[in-house]
Amino acid sequence: MLSKKMKGGGGLGWLRGAAVLTAGLVTLSACGSGFSSGSQSSSSGLSSSDKSLTVLIGSSGDAETKAVTDAVSAWSSKSGVSATVTAASNLSQQLSQGFAAKKPADVFYLAPDSLAGYAKNGSLLAYGDQLANKDDFYPALVKQFSQDGKFYCAPKDFSTLQLVINKRMWSEAGLTDADIPTTWDQLATVAKKLTGNGHVGLSTSSEYARLGAFMVQAGGNLYDDDGKPTANSDANIKALQYVKSLLQAGSYKFAKDLGAGWGGEAFGKGLAAMTIEGNWITGGLSKDYPKVQYKVAELPAGPAGKGTLQFSNCWGIAADSPNQKAALDLVQQLTASSTQLAFSKAFGPMPSVKSAASDWSSQNPTLAPFLAGADYAKSVPVAQGASDVISDLNSKLESLATSDPKTILDAAQKNLLALGS
């Protein structure tokens, strides 16, 4: 079964089914002292000591664990600061336990929906503006990991949603590259042509994390750019009405209705000719369904133009870390263009820095549409408590084919507004 791997995303309800594997504790040591000994504050206001660093990650598997471990080891050898890398079995839980015990990891993967809560209670160091490469990150990612005007943490990588097409089914339906849909009407047309012979034209999960792309294409999202809840906007209603029309036409089915866990599995098993997924699907298809030949295209534009969702985690640094100076230096290295390109080669994520875009596109020409989405992608909600609202929304979206989109979105809007009360 194709694992639901979501590299670069994490934390919200739709990611809780992601494959996070337990990995062993790897201790990386080096002699020397590239940073000052003792416990003190540096001229930058960051704590500095001779203590080693602890790094907590949520790994998608051995390849990711090894890549991060190797990168930290290289930094450790150069800096003279020892470091320990742990791949969590449950990142959210272990991170929370560390903070509760006042012994958090120094550096860690942090999901967007965890940012607001940890920032509010003072658990995080807002170090983003101290990064030498702060202007190299995609602006939308910087915004995603900012709170109250503070850039808290460096985006470690990211993914966008795009259209994944089964090349054999596409050809058998008499379609060519000229038929790749660029509008909603065209998507409806090809989805209908691709439906038959035991498969539907399009399948995704029923979650906001997929259907939200249609909202953005219609000019909406759950929040506007100013952070105001807009779940029941006319744009979002129009988006869900469009999805409902495809569901009722029978050319689009949710993965669970096909007996699959998510869109990638439905696509891999040949139950759907198209799906909407992030670039994490590529590794899973290669491993579990290597015979499936596919093509990636940008999602068709909606009434408001091109649109998609983006997913990312950041490198958090604990406010209580006794060695923030070393932690910042480590994150600087982990987000460097060369390191991110190495990570991409090892386990598939897209670099979060613009300086790596050209090299990444050259190395992954067939996946270029995922990177193109960086120019128009919108972030998933990061407000404290939003994940619970989205979980409730997801439960209602499962029955979208027979439900009223406005009623579904009115409930989500009421719940989002309650977060601010």
FENURWO-V408530 format. One record per backbone hydrogen bond with DSSP energy under -1.0 kcal/mol. NH is the residue of the N-H (numbers start at 1). CO is the residue of the C=O. Records with the same first field share a line. If there is no record, write none. Layout:
BEGIN
NH = CO + CO
END
This chain:
BEGIN
5 = 3
9 = 6
15 = 12
16 = 13
18 = 15
20 = 18
21 = 59
23 = 87
26 = 85
28 = 83
34 = 79
40 = 48
42 = 46
45 = 42
48 = 40
53 = 82
55 = 84
56 = 107
57 = 86
65 = 61
66 = 62
67 = 63
68 = 64
69 = 65
70 = 66
71 = 67
72 = 68
73 = 69
74 = 70
75 = 71
76 = 72
77 = 73
78 = 74
79 = 75
80 = 76
83 = 28
84 = 53
85 = 26
86 = 55
88 = 57
94 = 90
95 = 91
96 = 92
97 = 93
98 = 94
99 = 95
100 = 96
101 = 97
102 = 99
103 = 98
107 = 54
108 = 316
109 = 56
110 = 314
114 = 111
118 = 114
119 = 115
120 = 116
121 = 117
122 = 119
123 = 118
125 = 317
127 = 125 + 152
128 = 151
130 = 127
131 = 128
134 = 131
136 = 133
138 = 352
141 = 138
142 = 138
143 = 139
144 = 140
145 = 141
146 = 143
147 = 150
150 = 147
152 = 145 + 150
156 = 313
158 = 350
159 = 311
161 = 309
162 = 277
163 = 297
164 = 275
165 = 295
166 = 273
167 = 293
170 = 166
171 = 167
172 = 168
173 = 169
174 = 171
175 = 170
179 = 176
180 = 177
187 = 183
188 = 184
189 = 185
190 = 186
191 = 187
192 = 188
193 = 189
194 = 190
196 = 199
199 = 196
200 = 271
202 = 251
203 = 274
210 = 207
211 = 207
212 = 208
213 = 210
215 = 211
216 = 212
217 = 213
218 = 214
219 = 216
220 = 215
224 = 228
227 = 224
230 = 222
233 = 230
237 = 233
238 = 234
239 = 235
240 = 236
241 = 237
242 = 238
243 = 239
244 = 240
245 = 241
246 = 242
247 = 243
248 = 244
249 = 245
251 = 246
252 = 246
253 = 202
255 = 204
257 = 254
258 = 255
259 = 256
260 = 255
266 = 262
267 = 263
268 = 264
269 = 265
270 = 267
271 = 266
273 = 200
275 = 164
277 = 162
281 = 278
282 = 279
284 = 280
285 = 281
286 = 282
287 = 283
288 = 284
289 = 285
292 = 289
295 = 165
297 = 163
301 = 182
302 = 305
304 = 217
305 = 302
310 = 378
311 = 159
314 = 110
315 = 154
316 = 108
318 = 106
319 = 123
321 = 318
325 = 47
327 = 323
328 = 324
329 = 325
330 = 326
331 = 327
332 = 328
333 = 329
334 = 330
335 = 331
336 = 333
340 = 336
341 = 337
342 = 338
343 = 339
344 = 340
345 = 341
346 = 342
347 = 343
348 = 344
350 = 158
354 = 136
356 = 353
357 = 354
360 = 356
361 = 357
362 = 358
363 = 359
364 = 360
367 = 364
368 = 365
370 = 367
372 = 368
373 = 369
374 = 371
375 = 372
376 = 373
377 = 373
378 = 308
386 = 383
389 = 385
390 = 386
391 = 387
392 = 388
393 = 389
394 = 390
395 = 391
396 = 392
397 = 393
398 = 394
399 = 396
400 = 397
402 = 399
403 = 400
408 = 404
409 = 405
410 = 406
411 = 407
412 = 408
413 = 409
414 = 410
415 = 411
416 = 412
417 = 413
418 = 414
420 = 417
421 = 418
END
